[in-house]
Amino acid sequence: MILRTGAQIDNAAAAKELSRIINQIYKLLPSREENIDWERPLSTIIQELSGMDRLLLDYHDILFALLSKLEGLFLLLNEDDFLDYRRTIFECLSLANELKEKILKCKD
């Protein structure tokens, strides 16, 4: 796959990085349930995906939706919001997996 900078990166390397991010997104759920800091790891995930969005030219539609949902998690702070938080985490996982599959299928 060719990045915005013109560098070529192996699709498998990008997919491996996304697998790591997917695991980090999933870990947000038990962190919130156990009252462990989930906001700092969430900020890191958003930062990494924002950087990925700047590099990957063909995936802005998925990355925008994913980043929007992740940012929205900061609004779901009350205990009453937990089911929405959980649902959003699973939506984010679905989007991240969709992105990973598209990258693996990329023919660049």
Buried (B, 14 or more C-beta within 10 A) or exposed (E): BBBEEEEEBEBEEBBEBBEEBBEBBBBBBEBBEEEEEBEEBBEEBBEBBEEBBEBBEEBEEBBEBBBEBBEBBEEBEEEEBBEBBBEBBEBBBEBBEBBBEBBEEBEE
